[in-house]
Amino acid sequence: DEARTKRRGGSGLGLSIVKSLVNEYGGTISVDSEKGKWTKFYILFPKLTSE
């Protein structure tokens, strides 16, 4: 997808928006990466109940 390349750049807001949403729902974000190869973000939410 051309819109996701470094040539075009971006606003840099994606992770900030995700962080806000995750915090709002009491979740956590963690990251694992290998420099220059890959990055993985883990997003965990607490189990919600109907109580």
ModelCIF file with pLDDT and N, C-alpha, C, O atoms, coordinates in Angstrom:
data_MODEL
#
_entry.id   MODEL 
#
_entity.id                         1 
_entity.type                       polymer 
_entity.pdbx_number_of_molecules   1 
#
_entity_poly.entity_id                      1 
_entity_poly.type                           'polypeptide(L)' 
_entity_poly.nstd_linkage                   no 
_entity_poly.nstd_monomer                   no 
_entity_poly.pdbx_seq_one_letter_code       DEARTKRRGGSGLGLSIVKSLVNEYGGTISVDSEKGKWTKFYILFPKLTSE 
_entity_poly.pdbx_seq_one_letter_code_can   DEARTKRRGGSGLGLSIVKSLVNEYGGTISVDSEKGKWTKFYILFPKLTSE 
_entity_poly.pdbx_strand_id                 A 
#
loop_
_entity_poly_seq.entity_id 
_entity_poly_seq.num 
_entity_poly_seq.mon_id 
_entity_poly_seq.hetero 
1 1  ASP n 
1 2  GLU n 
1 3  ALA n 
1 4  ARG n 
1 5  THR n 
1 6  LYS n 
1 7  ARG n 
1 8  ARG n 
1 9  GLY n 
1 10 GLY n 
1 11 SER n 
1 12 GLY n 
1 13 LEU n 
1 14 GLY n 
1 15 LEU n 
1 16 SER n 
1 17 ILE n 
1 18 VAL n 
1 19 LYS n 
1 20 SER n 
1 21 LEU n 
1 22 VAL n 
1 23 ASN n 
1 24 GLU n 
1 25 TYR n 
1 26 GLY n 
1 27 GLY n 
1 28 THR n 
1 29 ILE n 
1 30 SER n 
1 31 VAL n 
1 32 ASP n 
1 33 SER n 
1 34 GLU n 
1 35 LYS n 
1 36 GLY n 
1 37 LYS n 
1 38 TRP n 
1 39 THR n 
1 40 LYS n 
1 41 PHE n 
1 42 TYR n 
1 43 ILE n 
1 44 LEU n 
1 45 PHE n 
1 46 PRO n 
1 47 LYS n 
1 48 LEU n 
1 49 THR n 
1 50 SER n 
1 51 GLU n 
#
_struct_asym.id          A 
_struct_asym.entity_id   1 
#
loop_
_ma_qa_metric.id 
_ma_qa_metric.mode 
_ma_qa_metric.name 
_ma_qa_metric.software_group_id 
_ma_qa_metric.type 
1 global pLDDT . pLDDT 
2 local  pLDDT . pLDDT 
#
_ma_qa_metric_global.metric_id      1 
_ma_qa_metric_global.metric_value   82.51 
_ma_qa_metric_global.model_id       1 
_ma_qa_metric_global.ordinal_id     1 
#
loop_
_ma_qa_metric_local.label_asym_id 
_ma_qa_metric_local.label_comp_id 
_ma_qa_metric_local.label_seq_id 
_ma_qa_metric_local.metric_id 
_ma_qa_metric_local.metric_value 
_ma_qa_metric_local.model_id 
_ma_qa_metric_local.ordinal_id 
A ASP 1  2 52.00 1 1  
A GLU 2  2 56.00 1 2  
A ALA 3  2 54.00 1 3  
A ARG 4  2 56.00 1 4  
A THR 5  2 60.00 1 5  
A LYS 6  2 60.00 1 6  
A ARG 7  2 63.00 1 7  
A ARG 8  2 58.00 1 8  
A GLY 9  2 61.00 1 9  
A GLY 10 2 64.00 1 10 
A SER 11 2 64.00 1 11 
A GLY 12 2 71.00 1 12 
A LEU 13 2 80.00 1 13 
A GLY 14 2 85.00 1 14 
A LEU 15 2 85.00 1 15 
A SER 16 2 88.00 1 16 
A ILE 17 2 91.00 1 17 
A VAL 18 2 91.00 1 18 
A LYS 19 2 91.00 1 19 
A SER 20 2 93.00 1 20 
A LEU 21 2 92.00 1 21 
A VAL 22 2 94.00 1 22 
A ASN 23 2 93.00 1 23 
A GLU 24 2 93.00 1 24 
A TYR 25 2 91.00 1 25 
A GLY 26 2 93.00 1 26 
A GLY 27 2 94.00 1 27 
A THR 28 2 95.00 1 28 
A ILE 29 2 94.00 1 29 
A SER 30 2 94.00 1 30 
A VAL 31 2 92.00 1 31 
A ASP 32 2 95.00 1 32 
A SER 33 2 94.00 1 33 
A GLU 34 2 94.00 1 34 
A LYS 35 2 91.00 1 35 
A GLY 36 2 90.00 1 36 
A LYS 37 2 93.00 1 37 
A TRP 38 2 91.00 1 38 
A THR 39 2 90.00 1 39 
A LYS 40 2 93.00 1 40 
A PHE 41 2 91.00 1 41 
A TYR 42 2 94.00 1 42 
A ILE 43 2 94.00 1 43 
A LEU 44 2 94.00 1 44 
A PHE 45 2 92.00 1 45 
A PRO 46 2 91.00 1 46 
A LYS 47 2 84.00 1 47 
A LEU 48 2 75.00 1 48 
A THR 49 2 75.00 1 49 
A SER 50 2 73.00 1 50 
A GLU 51 2 66.00 1 51 
#
loop_
_atom_site.group_PDB 
_atom_site.id 
_atom_site.type_symbol 
_atom_site.label_atom_id 
_atom_site.label_alt_id 
_atom_site.label_comp_id 
_atom_site.label_asym_id 
_atom_site.label_entity_id 
_atom_site.label_seq_id 
_atom_site.pdbx_PDB_ins_code 
_atom_site.Cartn_x 
_atom_site.Cartn_y 
_atom_site.Cartn_z 
_atom_site.occupancy 
_atom_site.B_iso_or_equiv 
_atom_site.pdbx_formal_charge 
_atom_site.auth_seq_id 
_atom_site.auth_comp_id 
_atom_site.auth_asym_id 
_atom_site.auth_atom_id 
_atom_site.pdbx_PDB_model_num 
ATOM 1   N N  . ASP A 1 1  ? 0.844   -1.180 0.000  1.00 52.00 ? 1  ASP A N  1 
ATOM 2   C CA . ASP A 1 1  ? 0.000   0.000  0.000  1.00 52.00 ? 1  ASP A CA 1 
ATOM 3   C C  . ASP A 1 1  ? 0.890   1.244  0.000  1.00 52.00 ? 1  ASP A C  1 
ATOM 4   O O  . ASP A 1 1  ? 1.680   1.445  0.922  1.00 52.00 ? 1  ASP A O  1 
ATOM 5   N N  . GLU A 1 2  ? 0.765   2.052  -1.004 1.00 56.00 ? 2  GLU A N  1 
ATOM 6   C CA . GLU A 1 2  ? 1.585   3.258  -1.171 1.00 56.00 ? 2  GLU A CA 1 
ATOM 7   C C  . GLU A 1 2  ? 1.462   4.218  0.012  1.00 56.00 ? 2  GLU A C  1 
ATOM 8   O O  . GLU A 1 2  ? 2.429   4.904  0.343  1.00 56.00 ? 2  GLU A O  1 
ATOM 9   N N  . ALA A 1 3  ? 0.318   4.280  0.644  1.00 54.00 ? 3  ALA A N  1 
ATOM 10  C CA . ALA A 1 3  ? 0.099   5.211  1.750  1.00 54.00 ? 3  ALA A CA 1 
ATOM 11  C C  . ALA A 1 3  ? 0.901   4.844  2.990  1.00 54.00 ? 3  ALA A C  1 
ATOM 12  O O  . ALA A 1 3  ? 1.044   5.670  3.891  1.00 54.00 ? 3  ALA A O  1 
ATOM 13  N N  . ARG A 1 4  ? 1.423   3.635  3.057  1.00 56.00 ? 4  ARG A N  1 
ATOM 14  C CA . ARG A 1 4  ? 2.126   3.191  4.253  1.00 56.00 ? 4  ARG A CA 1 
ATOM 15  C C  . ARG A 1 4  ? 3.641   3.184  4.093  1.00 56.00 ? 4  ARG A C  1 
ATOM 16  O O  . ARG A 1 4  ? 4.338   2.584  4.912  1.00 56.00 ? 4  ARG A O  1 
ATOM 17  N N  . THR A 1 5  ? 4.153   3.818  3.091  1.00 60.00 ? 5  THR A N  1 
ATOM 18  C CA . THR A 1 5  ? 5.596   3.837  2.879  1.00 60.00 ? 5  THR A CA 1 
ATOM 19  C C  . THR A 1 5  ? 6.218   5.042  3.552  1.00 60.00 ? 5  THR A C  1 
ATOM 20  O O  . THR A 1 5  ? 5.543   6.042  3.797  1.00 60.00 ? 5  THR A O  1 
ATOM 21  N N  . LYS A 1 6  ? 7.503   4.949  3.852  1.00 60.00 ? 6  LYS A N  1 
ATOM 22  C CA . LYS A 1 6  ? 8.227   6.057  4.477  1.00 60.00 ? 6  LYS A CA 1 
ATOM 23  C C  . LYS A 1 6  ? 8.357   7.256  3.541  1.00 60.00 ? 6  LYS A C  1 
ATOM 24  O O  . LYS A 1 6  ? 8.534   8.382  4.006  1.00 60.00 ? 6  LYS A O  1 
ATOM 25  N N  . ARG A 1 7  ? 8.274   7.032  2.241  1.00 63.00 ? 7  ARG A N  1 
ATOM 26  C CA . ARG A 1 7  ? 8.404   8.143  1.299  1.00 63.00 ? 7  ARG A CA 1 
ATOM 27  C C  . ARG A 1 7  ? 7.311   9.178  1.492  1.00 63.00 ? 7  ARG A C  1 
ATOM 28  O O  . ARG A 1 7  ? 7.557   10.379 1.378  1.00 63.00 ? 7  ARG A O  1 
ATOM 29  N N  . ARG A 1 8  ? 6.119   8.720  1.782  1.00 58.00 ? 8  ARG A N  1 
ATOM 30  C CA . ARG A 1 8  ? 5.002   9.651  1.958  1.00 58.00 ? 8  ARG A CA 1 
ATOM 31  C C  . ARG A 1 8  ? 4.947   10.205 3.361  1.00 58.00 ? 8  ARG A C  1 
ATOM 32  O O  . ARG A 1 8  ? 4.441   11.307 3.574  1.00 58.00 ? 8  ARG A O  1 
ATOM 33  N N  . GLY A 1 9  ? 5.462   9.454  4.330  1.00 61.00 ? 9  GLY A N  1 
ATOM 34  C CA . GLY A 1 9  ? 5.378   9.895  5.711  1.00 61.00 ? 9  GLY A CA 1 
ATOM 35  C C  . GLY A 1 9  ? 3.981   9.733  6.260  1.00 61.00 ? 9  GLY A C  1 
ATOM 36  O O  . GLY A 1 9  ? 3.088   9.214  5.589  1.00 61.00 ? 9  GLY A O  1 
ATOM 37  N N  . GLY A 1 10 ? 3.808   10.171 7.455  1.00 64.00 ? 10 GLY A N  1 
ATOM 38  C CA . GLY A 1 10 ? 2.504   10.062 8.075  1.00 64.00 ? 10 GLY A CA 1 
ATOM 39  C C  . GLY A 1 10 ? 2.413   11.052 9.216  1.00 64.00 ? 10 GLY A C  1 
ATOM 40  O O  . GLY A 1 10 ? 3.363   11.783 9.499  1.00 64.00 ? 10 GLY A O  1 
ATOM 41  N N  . SER A 1 11 ? 1.285   11.070 9.856  1.00 64.00 ? 11 SER A N  1 
ATOM 42  C CA . SER A 1 11 ? 1.087   12.016 10.954 1.00 64.00 ? 11 SER A CA 1 
ATOM 43  C C  . SER A 1 11 ? 1.675   11.496 12.257 1.00 64.00 ? 11 SER A C  1 
ATOM 44  O O  . SER A 1 11 ? 1.897   12.271 13.188 1.00 64.00 ? 11 SER A O  1 
ATOM 45  N N  . GLY A 1 12 ? 1.933   10.178 12.336 1.00 71.00 ? 12 GLY A N  1 
ATOM 46  C CA . GLY A 1 12 ? 2.481   9.620  13.564 1.00 71.00 ? 12 GLY A CA 1 
ATOM 47  C C  . GLY A 1 12 ? 1.455   9.496  14.673 1.00 71.00 ? 12 GLY A C  1 
ATOM 48  O O  . GLY A 1 12 ? 1.823   9.307  15.833 1.00 71.00 ? 12 GLY A O  1 
ATOM 49  N N  . LEU A 1 13 ? 0.187   9.597  14.346 1.00 80.00 ? 13 LEU A N  1 
ATOM 50  C CA . LEU A 1 13 ? -0.859  9.562  15.369 1.00 80.00 ? 13 LEU A CA 1 
ATOM 51  C C  . LEU A 1 13 ? -1.388  8.168  15.662 1.00 80.00 ? 13 LEU A C  1 
ATOM 52  O O  . LEU A 1 13 ? -2.067  7.974  16.670 1.00 80.00 ? 13 LEU A O  1 
ATOM 53  N N  . GLY A 1 14 ? -1.098  7.193  14.812 1.00 85.00 ? 14 GLY A N  1 
ATOM 54  C CA . GLY A 1 14 ? -1.692  5.866  14.961 1.00 85.00 ? 14 GLY A CA 1 
ATOM 55  C C  . GLY A 1 14 ? -1.468  5.239  16.324 1.00 85.00 ? 14 GLY A C  1 
ATOM 56  O O  . GLY A 1 14 ? -2.424  4.842  16.989 1.00 85.00 ? 14 GLY A O  1 
ATOM 57  N N  . LEU A 1 15 ? -0.208  5.144  16.749 1.00 85.00 ? 15 LEU A N  1 
ATOM 58  C CA . LEU A 1 15 ? 0.078   4.512  18.035 1.00 85.00 ? 15 LEU A CA 1 
ATOM 59  C C  . LEU A 1 15 ? -0.454  5.338  19.199 1.00 85.00 ? 15 LEU A C  1 
ATOM 60  O O  . LEU A 1 15 ? -0.871  4.779  20.213 1.00 85.00 ? 15 LEU A O  1 
ATOM 61  N N  . SER A 1 16 ? -0.445  6.643  19.068 1.00 88.00 ? 16 SER A N  1 
ATOM 62  C CA . SER A 1 16 ? -0.987  7.512  20.109 1.00 88.00 ? 16 SER A CA 1 
ATOM 63  C C  . SER A 1 16 ? -2.489  7.279  20.295 1.00 88.00 ? 16 SER A C  1 
ATOM 64  O O  . SER A 1 16 ? -2.982  7.235  21.422 1.00 88.00 ? 16 SER A O  1 
ATOM 65  N N  . ILE A 1 17 ? -3.197  7.134  19.198 1.00 91.00 ? 17 ILE A N  1 
ATOM 66  C CA . ILE A 1 17 ? -4.642  6.861  19.260 1.00 91.00 ? 17 ILE A CA 1 
ATOM 67  C C  . ILE A 1 17 ? -4.889  5.493  19.882 1.00 91.00 ? 17 ILE A C  1 
ATOM 68  O O  . ILE A 1 17 ? -5.766  5.349  20.734 1.00 91.00 ? 17 ILE A O  1 
ATOM 69  N N  . VAL A 1 18 ? -4.125  4.488  19.464 1.00 91.00 ? 18 VAL A N  1 
ATOM 70  C CA . VAL A 1 18 ? -4.272  3.144  20.032 1.00 91.00 ? 18 VAL A CA 1 
ATOM 71  C C  . VAL A 1 18 ? -4.004  3.184  21.532 1.00 91.00 ? 18 VAL A C  1 
ATOM 72  O O  . VAL A 1 18 ? -4.753  2.592  22.309 1.00 91.00 ? 18 VAL A O  1 
ATOM 73  N N  . LYS A 1 19 ? -2.944  3.875  21.946 1.00 91.00 ? 19 LYS A N  1 
ATOM 74  C CA . LYS A 1 19 ? -2.603  3.968  23.372 1.00 91.00 ? 19 LYS A CA 1 
ATOM 75  C C  . LYS A 1 19 ? -3.754  4.576  24.174 1.00 91.00 ? 19 LYS A C  1 
ATOM 76  O O  . LYS A 1 19 ? -4.079  4.087  25.256 1.00 91.00 ? 19 LYS A O  1 
ATOM 77  N N  . SER A 1 20 ? -4.365  5.626  23.658 1.00 93.00 ? 20 SER A N  1 
ATOM 78  C CA . SER A 1 20 ? -5.495  6.256  24.341 1.00 93.00 ? 20 SER A CA 1 
ATOM 79  C C  . SER A 1 20 ? -6.662  5.293  24.503 1.00 93.00 ? 20 SER A C  1 
ATOM 80  O O  . SER A 1 20 ? -7.267  5.211  25.572 1.00 93.00 ? 20 SER A O  1 
ATOM 81  N N  . LEU A 1 21 ? -6.973  4.561  23.433 1.00 92.00 ? 21 LEU A N  1 
ATOM 82  C CA . LEU A 1 21 ? -8.082  3.607  23.499 1.00 92.00 ? 21 LEU A CA 1 
ATOM 83  C C  . LEU A 1 21 ? -7.788  2.460  24.463 1.00 92.00 ? 21 LEU A C  1 
ATOM 84  O O  . LEU A 1 21 ? -8.650  2.062  25.247 1.00 92.00 ? 21 LEU A O  1 
ATOM 85  N N  . VAL A 1 22 ? -6.572  1.934  24.398 1.00 94.00 ? 22 VAL A N  1 
ATOM 86  C CA . VAL A 1 22 ? -6.192  0.829  25.280 1.00 94.00 ? 22 VAL A CA 1 
ATOM 87  C C  . VAL A 1 22 ? -6.257  1.286  26.740 1.00 94.00 ? 22 VAL A C  1 
ATOM 88  O O  . VAL A 1 22 ? -6.768  0.560  27.592 1.00 94.00 ? 22 VAL A O  1 
ATOM 89  N N  . ASN A 1 23 ? -5.747  2.475  27.029 1.00 93.00 ? 23 ASN A N  1 
ATOM 90  C CA . ASN A 1 23 ? -5.811  3.007  28.394 1.00 93.00 ? 23 ASN A CA 1 
ATOM 91  C C  . ASN A 1 23 ? -7.253  3.178  28.856 1.00 93.00 ? 23 ASN A C  1 
ATOM 92  O O  . ASN A 1 23 ? -7.581  2.875  30.003 1.00 93.00 ? 23 ASN A O  1 
ATOM 93  N N  . GLU A 1 24 ? -8.103  3.658  27.976 1.00 93.00 ? 24 GLU A N  1 
ATOM 94  C CA . GLU A 1 24 ? -9.520  3.877  28.314 1.00 93.00 ? 24 GLU A CA 1 
ATOM 95  C C  . GLU A 1 24 ? -10.202 2.580  28.754 1.00 93.00 ? 24 GLU A C  1 
ATOM 96  O O  . GLU A 1 24 ? -11.073 2.599  29.624 1.00 93.00 ? 24 GLU A O  1 
ATOM 97  N N  . TYR A 1 25 ? -9.812  1.471  28.163 1.00 91.00 ? 25 TYR A N  1 
ATOM 98  C CA . TYR A 1 25 ? -10.429 0.184  28.481 1.00 91.00 ? 25 TYR A CA 1 
ATOM 99  C C  . TYR A 1 25 ? -9.607  -0.647 29.469 1.00 91.00 ? 25 TYR A C  1 
ATOM 100 O O  . TYR A 1 25 ? -9.901  -1.823 29.681 1.00 91.00 ? 25 TYR A O  1 
ATOM 101 N N  . GLY A 1 26 ? -8.581  -0.045 30.072 1.00 93.00 ? 26 GLY A N  1 
ATOM 102 C CA . GLY A 1 26 ? -7.806  -0.738 31.101 1.00 93.00 ? 26 GLY A CA 1 
ATOM 103 C C  . GLY A 1 26 ? -6.852  -1.794 30.567 1.00 93.00 ? 26 GLY A C  1 
ATOM 104 O O  . GLY A 1 26 ? -6.470  -2.710 31.295 1.00 93.00 ? 26 GLY A O  1 
ATOM 105 N N  . GLY A 1 27 ? -6.471  -1.677 29.320 1.00 94.00 ? 27 GLY A N  1 
ATOM 106 C CA . GLY A 1 27 ? -5.572  -2.653 28.705 1.00 94.00 ? 27 GLY A CA 1 
ATOM 107 C C  . GLY A 1 27 ? -4.110  -2.254 28.822 1.00 94.00 ? 27 GLY A C  1 
ATOM 108 O O  . GLY A 1 27 ? -3.770  -1.247 29.443 1.00 94.00 ? 27 GLY A O  1 
ATOM 109 N N  . THR A 1 28 ? -3.263  -3.055 28.219 1.00 95.00 ? 28 THR A N  1 
ATOM 110 C CA . THR A 1 28 ? -1.835  -2.774 28.201 1.00 95.00 ? 28 THR A CA 1 
ATOM 111 C C  . THR A 1 28 ? -1.285  -2.972 26.796 1.00 95.00 ? 28 THR A C  1 
ATOM 112 O O  . THR A 1 28 ? -1.829  -3.735 25.998 1.00 95.00 ? 28 THR A O  1 
ATOM 113 N N  . ILE A 1 29 ? -0.190  -2.266 26.514 1.00 94.00 ? 29 ILE A N  1 
ATOM 114 C CA . ILE A 1 29 ? 0.523   -2.416 25.248 1.00 94.00 ? 29 ILE A CA 1 
ATOM 115 C C  . ILE A 1 29 ? 1.971   -2.741 25.574 1.00 94.00 ? 29 ILE A C  1 
ATOM 116 O O  . ILE A 1 29 ? 2.571   -2.120 26.452 1.00 94.00 ? 29 ILE A O  1 
ATOM 117 N N  . SER A 1 30 ? 2.529   -3.712 24.869 1.00 94.00 ? 30 SER A N  1 
ATOM 118 C CA . SER A 1 30 ? 3.958   -3.993 24.984 1.00 94.00 ? 30 SER A CA 1 
ATOM 119 C C  . SER A 1 30 ? 4.510   -4.178 23.578 1.00 94.00 ? 30 SER A C  1 
ATOM 120 O O  . SER A 1 30 ? 3.755   -4.364 22.623 1.00 94.00 ? 30 SER A O  1 
ATOM 121 N N  . VAL A 1 31 ? 5.824   -4.125 23.461 1.00 92.00 ? 31 VAL A N  1 
ATOM 122 C CA . VAL A 1 31 ? 6.443   -4.192 22.139 1.00 92.00 ? 31 VAL A CA 1 
ATOM 123 C C  . VAL A 1 31 ? 7.674   -5.089 22.183 1.00 92.00 ? 31 VAL A C  1 
ATOM 124 O O  . VAL A 1 31 ? 8.374   -5.161 23.193 1.00 92.00 ? 31 VAL A O  1 
ATOM 125 N N  . ASP A 1 32 ? 7.920   -5.762 21.081 1.00 95.00 ? 32 ASP A N  1 
ATOM 126 C CA . ASP A 1 32 ? 9.100   -6.598 20.900 1.00 95.00 ? 32 ASP A CA 1 
ATOM 127 C C  . ASP A 1 32 ? 9.608   -6.304 19.496 1.00 95.00 ? 32 ASP A C  1 
ATOM 128 O O  . ASP A 1 32 ? 8.813   -6.175 18.565 1.00 95.00 ? 32 ASP A O  1 
ATOM 129 N N  . SER A 1 33 ? 10.922  -6.196 19.335 1.00 94.00 ? 33 SER A N  1 
ATOM 130 C CA . SER A 1 33 ? 11.425  -5.906 17.994 1.00 94.00 ? 33 SER A CA 1 
ATOM 131 C C  . SER A 1 33 ? 12.857  -6.371 17.821 1.00 94.00 ? 33 SER A C  1 
ATOM 132 O O  . SER A 1 33 ? 13.591  -6.594 18.784 1.00 94.00 ? 33 SER A O  1 
ATOM 133 N N  . GLU A 1 34 ? 13.222  -6.506 16.570 1.00 94.00 ? 34 GLU A N  1 
ATOM 134 C CA . GLU A 1 34 ? 14.598  -6.766 16.183 1.00 94.00 ? 34 GLU A CA 1 
ATOM 135 C C  . GLU A 1 34 ? 14.965  -5.636 15.234 1.00 94.00 ? 34 GLU A C  1 
ATOM 136 O O  . GLU A 1 34 ? 14.394  -5.514 14.150 1.00 94.00 ? 34 GLU A O  1 
ATOM 137 N N  . LYS A 1 35 ? 15.919  -4.813 15.645 1.00 91.00 ? 35 LYS A N  1 
ATOM 138 C CA . LYS A 1 35 ? 16.271  -3.605 14.906 1.00 91.00 ? 35 LYS A CA 1 
ATOM 139 C C  . LYS A 1 35 ? 16.485  -3.884 13.415 1.00 91.00 ? 35 LYS A C  1 
ATOM 140 O O  . LYS A 1 35 ? 17.244  -4.770 13.024 1.00 91.00 ? 35 LYS A O  1 
ATOM 141 N N  . GLY A 1 36 ? 15.786  -3.094 12.605 1.00 90.00 ? 36 GLY A N  1 
ATOM 142 C CA . GLY A 1 36 ? 15.911  -3.191 11.161 1.00 90.00 ? 36 GLY A CA 1 
ATOM 143 C C  . GLY A 1 36 ? 15.194  -4.365 10.523 1.00 90.00 ? 36 GLY A C  1 
ATOM 144 O O  . GLY A 1 36 ? 15.246  -4.528 9.303  1.00 90.00 ? 36 GLY A O  1 
ATOM 145 N N  . LYS A 1 37 ? 14.518  -5.197 11.329 1.00 93.00 ? 37 LYS A N  1 
ATOM 146 C CA . LYS A 1 37 ? 13.863  -6.378 10.770 1.00 93.00 ? 37 LYS A CA 1 
ATOM 147 C C  . LYS A 1 37 ? 12.359  -6.393 11.017 1.00 93.00 ? 37 LYS A C  1 
ATOM 148 O O  . LYS A 1 37 ? 11.581  -6.465 10.066 1.00 93.00 ? 37 LYS A O  1 
ATOM 149 N N  . TRP A 1 38 ? 11.945  -6.328 12.261 1.00 91.00 ? 38 TRP A N  1 
ATOM 150 C CA . TRP A 1 38 ? 10.522  -6.450 12.548 1.00 91.00 ? 38 TRP A CA 1 
ATOM 151 C C  . TRP A 1 38 ? 10.186  -5.827 13.899 1.00 91.00 ? 38 TRP A C  1 
ATOM 152 O O  . TRP A 1 38 ? 11.056  -5.642 14.750 1.00 91.00 ? 38 TRP A O  1 
ATOM 153 N N  . THR A 1 39 ? 8.931   -5.516 14.074 1.00 90.00 ? 39 THR A N  1 
ATOM 154 C CA . THR A 1 39 ? 8.406   -5.013 15.336 1.00 90.00 ? 39 THR A CA 1 
ATOM 155 C C  . THR A 1 39 ? 7.023   -5.605 15.536 1.00 90.00 ? 39 THR A C  1 
ATOM 156 O O  . THR A 1 39 ? 6.212   -5.637 14.610 1.00 90.00 ? 39 THR A O  1 
ATOM 157 N N  . LYS A 1 40 ? 6.756   -6.075 16.747 1.00 93.00 ? 40 LYS A N  1 
ATOM 158 C CA . LYS A 1 40 ? 5.441   -6.609 17.101 1.00 93.00 ? 40 LYS A CA 1 
ATOM 159 C C  . LYS A 1 40 ? 4.905   -5.828 18.296 1.00 93.00 ? 40 LYS A C  1 
ATOM 160 O O  . LYS A 1 40 ? 5.619   -5.598 19.272 1.00 93.00 ? 40 LYS A O  1 
ATOM 161 N N  . PHE A 1 41 ? 3.652   -5.427 18.209 1.00 91.00 ? 41 PHE A N  1 
ATOM 162 C CA . PHE A 1 41 ? 2.970   -4.784 19.318 1.00 91.00 ? 41 PHE A CA 1 
ATOM 163 C C  . PHE A 1 41 ? 1.943   -5.765 19.862 1.00 91.00 ? 41 PHE A C  1 
ATOM 164 O O  . PHE A 1 41 ? 1.205   -6.391 19.101 1.00 91.00 ? 41 PHE A O  1 
ATOM 165 N N  . TYR A 1 42 ? 1.902   -5.893 21.173 1.00 94.00 ? 42 TYR A N  1 
ATOM 166 C CA . TYR A 1 42 ? 0.940   -6.767 21.829 1.00 94.00 ? 42 TYR A CA 1 
ATOM 167 C C  . TYR A 1 42 ? -0.035  -5.890 22.602 1.00 94.00 ? 42 TYR A C  1 
ATOM 168 O O  . TYR A 1 42 ? 0.368   -5.053 23.409 1.00 94.00 ? 42 TYR A O  1 
ATOM 169 N N  . ILE A 1 43 ? -1.300  -6.092 22.349 1.00 94.00 ? 43 ILE A N  1 
ATOM 170 C CA . ILE A 1 43 ? -2.344  -5.317 23.021 1.00 94.00 ? 43 ILE A CA 1 
ATOM 171 C C  . ILE A 1 43 ? -3.230  -6.290 23.777 1.00 94.00 ? 43 ILE A C  1 
ATOM 172 O O  . ILE A 1 43 ? -3.818  -7.200 23.192 1.00 94.00 ? 43 ILE A O  1 
ATOM 173 N N  . LEU A 1 44 ? -3.318  -6.089 25.080 1.00 94.00 ? 44 LEU A N  1 
ATOM 174 C CA . LEU A 1 44 ? -4.115  -6.980 25.932 1.00 94.00 ? 44 LEU A CA 1 
ATOM 175 C C  . LEU A 1 44 ? -5.201  -6.169 26.637 1.00 94.00 ? 44 LEU A C  1 
ATOM 176 O O  . LEU A 1 44 ? -4.949  -5.073 27.138 1.00 94.00 ? 44 LEU A O  1 
ATOM 177 N N  . PHE A 1 45 ? -6.395  -6.721 26.666 1.00 92.00 ? 45 PHE A N  1 
ATOM 178 C CA . PHE A 1 45 ? -7.502  -6.105 27.378 1.00 92.00 ? 45 PHE A CA 1 
ATOM 179 C C  . PHE A 1 45 ? -7.973  -7.039 28.485 1.00 92.00 ? 45 PHE A C  1 
ATOM 180 O O  . PHE A 1 45 ? -7.924  -8.259 28.330 1.00 92.00 ? 45 PHE A O  1 
ATOM 181 N N  . PRO A 1 46 ? -8.427  -6.478 29.596 1.00 91.00 ? 46 PRO A N  1 
ATOM 182 C CA . PRO A 1 46 ? -8.960  -7.346 30.656 1.00 91.00 ? 46 PRO A CA 1 
ATOM 183 C C  . PRO A 1 46 ? -10.259 -7.997 30.188 1.00 91.00 ? 46 PRO A C  1 
ATOM 184 O O  . PRO A 1 46 ? -10.986 -7.446 29.363 1.00 91.00 ? 46 PRO A O  1 
ATOM 185 N N  . LYS A 1 47 ? -10.528 -9.161 30.724 1.00 84.00 ? 47 LYS A N  1 
ATOM 186 C CA . LYS A 1 47 ? -11.771 -9.842 30.376 1.00 84.00 ? 47 LYS A CA 1 
ATOM 187 C C  . LYS A 1 47 ? -12.946 -9.036 30.911 1.00 84.00 ? 47 LYS A C  1 
ATOM 188 O O  . LYS A 1 47 ? -12.984 -8.686 32.091 1.00 84.00 ? 47 LYS A O  1 
ATOM 189 N N  . LEU A 1 48 ? -13.890 -8.750 30.051 1.00 75.00 ? 48 LEU A N  1 
ATOM 190 C CA . LEU A 1 48 ? -15.070 -7.992 30.464 1.00 75.00 ? 48 LEU A CA 1 
ATOM 191 C C  . LEU A 1 48 ? -16.197 -8.954 30.805 1.00 75.00 ? 48 LEU A C  1 
ATOM 192 O O  . LEU A 1 48 ? -16.393 -9.970 30.138 1.00 75.00 ? 48 LEU A O  1 
ATOM 193 N N  . THR A 1 49 ? -16.925 -8.619 31.845 1.00 75.00 ? 49 THR A N  1 
ATOM 194 C CA . THR A 1 49 ? -18.078 -9.429 32.225 1.00 75.00 ? 49 THR A CA 1 
ATOM 195 C C  . THR A 1 49 ? -19.325 -8.556 32.179 1.00 75.00 ? 49 THR A C  1 
ATOM 196 O O  . THR A 1 49 ? -19.233 -7.330 32.126 1.00 75.00 ? 49 THR A O  1 
ATOM 197 N N  . SER A 1 50 ? -20.470 -9.186 32.198 1.00 73.00 ? 50 SER A N  1 
ATOM 198 C CA . SER A 1 50 ? -21.731 -8.433 32.148 1.00 73.00 ? 50 SER A CA 1 
ATOM 199 C C  . SER A 1 50 ? -22.204 -8.023 33.525 1.00 73.00 ? 50 SER A C  1 
ATOM 200 O O  . SER A 1 50 ? -23.297 -7.473 33.665 1.00 73.00 ? 50 SER A O  1 
ATOM 201 N N  . GLU A 1 51 ? -21.407 -8.279 34.538 1.00 66.00 ? 51 GLU A N  1 
ATOM 202 C CA . GLU A 1 51 ? -21.815 -7.935 35.916 1.00 66.00 ? 51 GLU A CA 1 
ATOM 203 C C  . GLU A 1 51 ? -21.631 -6.482 36.223 1.00 66.00 ? 51 GLU A C  1 
ATOM 204 O O  . GLU A 1 51 ? -21.928 -6.043 37.333 1.00 66.00 ? 51 GLU A O  1 
#
